[in-house]
Amino acid sequence: MAAPFPLIAKRAPGRLYGRRLVFAIVASGVGSAMMVALTLALTLNGMHRQAIEGGRDTTANLARSVADAADRSMQAVDVALTSVTDLLADAQPGDPAFSNALSQKLSYAPHLRQIVVVDRQGVVRHDSARRHIGLTVSSHADLRARTGRLKVGALASGRFLGGDSDAGQTYTYIPVARLLEDGTMVIAAVNPQHFESIFDALELGRRSRVAMFRHDGAPLVWTQGGAPLRPEDEPLFTTHLKASEFGTFEGVDSDGIERITSYRMTMAWPLVVSVGLDRGAVLTPWRTTSWALAAPAGAMVAFVLVLTALLARAVVRRARDEEALALSDRALATVSNGVIICDATQPDSPLIYVNPAFERTTGYQADEVLGRNPRFLHGQDTAQDGLALIQAALSAGDEVDSVLRNYRKDGTPFWNELSIGPVRDGAGKITHYVGVQRDITERIAAEGRLRASLAELARTHDDLERFSEILAHHLQEPVRQVVSYLQLLERHLGELDGDGREFIGFATGGALRLKSLLSDAQLYLEAGRAEAPKHPVSADSALDTALAQLRGRIVAIGADIRRQPLPSVMMDKARLTQLLHALLDNALEHRHPDRVPHIRIEASEDGDIATIRVTDNGFGIAAQYHERIFRVFERLSHHGGRRGTGTGLAIARRLVEQLGGQIGVISEEGVGSTFFFSLPTRPAAPYSAGAGTGAGFSPGRSSPAAATTEAIAASSANSQ
């Protein structure tokens, strides 16, 4: 089989000498460049060490200054808390004078937001903000467990101590406490912005970082973006602080930035301050100097290296091209689909390559087809629509997919799914066409069999529908005759004994039940042929009609009916009335004998979907029957038989689902039930027949009934 493109000829022996010469020139140039580069590298390396040492000294001095500032700030907090303890002896909880004194302390310490006094249980006895007197501060237990003269808590959210309505805002504070001998604790809310202003005054640059931690690693204040620090990922706490209380190190912090960091523990307080300079920023002056020194030498080195790289790249690219061509030839020979390549630069675009899969599919060998246009595969069948589609796409220079009926070498037809794409050169001119063919004969045959099966299934379904309708309709007349003649027989026989009357009663009752079953079956079949209305119908109007039809039973039973305004939905009024009638009749029928029936009708809307609920306080339904009750002729009995044929809820379900809705029940046995159904409120999408297809709802959207089940259940539980 011919290759798609001729392989490049092997190099002549004379080329080997030229390659050796190029190698010698490149080696000489690279050696010279390396000597210059080595000298430059040694010089720059010494300057680099000096820049790093300068950065380490700078961070150490800055860390000392920040630690001293933190010491002074905490000293001021300690003085404020000490002065408060001196005033506590004569103060009463909530004493306005003492609260004023606390507020005055805040004026002397602007970095304090609030001071509170709490007892052993954490109950606030005094509050400078006059907000939390008598309430419990949640952080007192954590502060009480801390060690040291001043007990520093973790960074907390909220404008005031203890949390309040501002807790969800961006306010933060650092709780600092002083514990008295009697268990009373004086707590101050330190404003972190005080320390942030100290940090910002250093003006260290965007990627530098200044932070203050508690000695156990809890972050208190930090710069750079506000993202929380994670001490477990910080080299400061995982390694360096364990070895010494102060020092300087280099490394990548938890935010991924490499820094030169100095740290110190404060003298009297359980705090650690760290200052980290971006290592790249520290080395910026060194880089500037390096470029100035390296420019002349670098230009020469770059020239030699570029020349070497170009020569090497040319050799490597030649070898790779040859290997790629060989690999593509092997790959095309192994694919399962037929691949062809036509030369668009020659007249009639002849084939220049076919792979083995093409040979297996068509029965032609490569040497039989190369140089010919692929149209010979069409045989005499040249009037196919797919051929015109291909011709139009090729004329426009576009890709095209088409299905053709082709013929193998032995004359047998097969269906060919063909994809053709043009290949263009650098100037955009089409040079070749690549085609991929797939034999889909079996798929076409399977699709034909499937269509025939679906047509047969549809005919069978229509026959069953007609048979069921005829059966339900034509059997009613014989049943009516049986009932009539039984009644005539009873009058004709005159006085009957007890058994005779009972036998005739059984026969009459059975015939009447059969008549009711046939009538309900006819209603069920008619419900399956519901057509989607073009306009929404008022559910309130349908409910009025249903209540009027049931008024006699409602009055006789003494049922309490409560209703809310209902929306308009996409269902014709007669069927909507029938649906509401069925749900109300079900609630009346299955009422609890020991309580007055309470029935509530309400609705809710979610977008273009309305959900109507009918809630009762009847017997309730066990969970295992929630699906079963919607089946045709399924009946549940409570304390004796009930009237009906078991088709009411089945008809209701079919009415709803035929129009793209959902229906269901949420019930608790012995408490009551909530039947609900959801329907579109406008014709937003085309409807489709078939129960449960979800017509009218967007594809992929959750069922509105399923989406609101939990809310309906909660509402029913609260109201019953």
LINJO-V302771 format. One record per residue. SS is DSSP state (@ for helix, = for strand, . for the rest). Layout:
{{SS} {SS}}
This chain:
{{.} {.} {.} {.} {.} {.} {.} {.} {.} {.} {.} {.} {.} {@} {@} {@} {@} {@} {@} {@} {@} {@} {@} {@} {@} {@} {@} {@} {@} {@} {@} {@} {@} {@} {@} {@} {@} {@} {@} {@} {@} {@} {@} {@} {@} {@} {@} {@} {@} {@} {@} {@} {@} {@} {@} {@} {@} {@} {@} {@} {@} {@} {@} {@} {@} {@} {@} {@} {@} {@} {@} {@} {@} {@} {@} {@} {@} {@} {@} {@} {@} {@} {@} {@} {@} {@} {@} {.} {.} {.} {.} {.} {.} {.} {.} {@} {@} {@} {@} {@} {@} {@} {@} {@} {@} {@} {@} {@} {.} {.} {.} {=} {=} {=} {=} {=} {=} {=} {.} {.} {.} {.} {=} {=} {=} {=} {=} {.} {.} {.} {.} {.} {.} {.} {.} {=} {.} {.} {.} {@} {@} {@} {@} {@} {@} {.} {.} {.} {.} {.} {=} {=} {=} {=} {=} {=} {=} {.} {.} {.} {.} {.} {.} {.} {.} {.} {.} {.} {.} {.} {.} {=} {=} {=} {=} {=} {=} {=} {=} {.} {.} {.} {.} {.} {=} {=} {=} {=} {=} {=} {.} {@} {@} {@} {@} {@} {@} {@} {@} {@} {@} {.} {.} {.} {.} {.} {.} {.} {=} {=} {=} {=} {=} {=} {.} {.} {.} {.} {=} {=} {=} {=} {.} {.} {.} {.} {.} {.} {.} {.} {@} {@} {@} {.} {@} {@} {@} {@} {@} {@} {@} {@} {@} {.} {.} {=} {=} {=} {=} {=} {=} {=} {.} {.} {.} {.} {.} {=} {=} {=} {=} {=} {=} {=} {=} {.} {.} {.} {.} {.} {=} {=} {=} {=} {=} {=} {=} {=} {@} {@} {@} {@} {.} {@} {@} {@} {@} {@} {@} {@} {@} {@} {@} {@} {@} {@} {@} {@} {@} {@} {@} {@} {@} {@} {@} {@} {@} {@} {@} {@} {@} {@} {@} {@} {@} {@} {@} {@} {@} {@} {@} {@} {@} {@} {@} {@} {@} {@} {@} {@} {@} {@} {@} {@} {.} {.} {.} {=} {=} {=} {=} {=} {=} {.} {.} {.} {.} {.} {.} {.} {=} {=} {=} {=} {.} {@} {@} {@} {@} {@} {@} {@} {.} {.} {.} {@} {@} {@} {@} {.} {.} {.} {.} {@} {@} {@} {@} {@} {.} {.} {.} {.} {.} {.} {@} {@} {@} {@} {@} {@} {@} {@} {@} {@} {@} {@} {.} {.} {.} {=} {=} {=} {=} {=} {=} {=} {=} {.} {.} {.} {.} {.} {=} {=} {=} {=} {=} {=} {=} {=} {=} {=} {=} {=} {.} {.} {.} {.} {.} {=} {=} {=} {=} {=} {=} {=} {=} {=} {=} {.} {@} {@} {@} {@} {@} {@} {@} {@} {@} {@} {@} {@} {@} {@} {@} {@} {@} {@} {@} {@} {@} {@} {@} {@} {@} {@} {@} {@} {@} {@} {@} {@} {@} {@} {@} {@} {@} {@} {@} {@} {@} {@} {@} {@} {@} {@} {@} {@} {@} {@} {@} {@} {@} {.} {.} {.} {.} {@} {@} {@} {@} {@} {@} {@} {@} {@} {@} {@} {@} {@} {@} {@} {@} {@} {@} {@} {@} {@} {@} {@} {@} {@} {@} {@} {@} {@} {@} {.} {.} {.} {.} {.} {.} {.} {.} {.} {=} {=} {@} {@} {@} {@} {@} {@} {@} {@} {@} {@} {@} {.} {@} {@} {@} {@} {@} {@} {@} {.} {.} {=} {=} {=} {=} {.} {.} {.} {.} {=} {=} {.} {.} {.} {@} {@} {@} {@} {@} {@} {@} {@} {@} {@} {@} {@} {@} {@} {@} {@} {@} {.} {.} {.} {.} {.} {.} {.} {.} {=} {=} {=} {=} {=} {=} {=} {=} {=} {.} {.} {=} {=} {=} {=} {=} {=} {=} {=} {.} {.} {.} {.} {.} {.} {@} {@} {@} {.} {.} {@} {@} {@} {.} {.} {.} {.} {.} {.} {.} {.} {.} {.} {.} {.} {.} {.} {.} {.} {.} {@} {@} {@} {@} {@} {@} {@} {@} {@} {@} {@} {.} {.} {.} {=} {=} {=} {=} {=} {=} {=} {.} {.} {.} {=} {=} {=} {=} {=} {=} {=} {=} {=} {.} {.} {.} {.} {.} {.} {.} {.} {.} {.} {.} {.} {.} {.} {.} {.} {.} {.} {.} {.} {.} {.} {.} {@} {@} {@} {@} {.} {@} {@} {@} {@} {@} {@} {@} {@} {@} {@} {@} {.}}
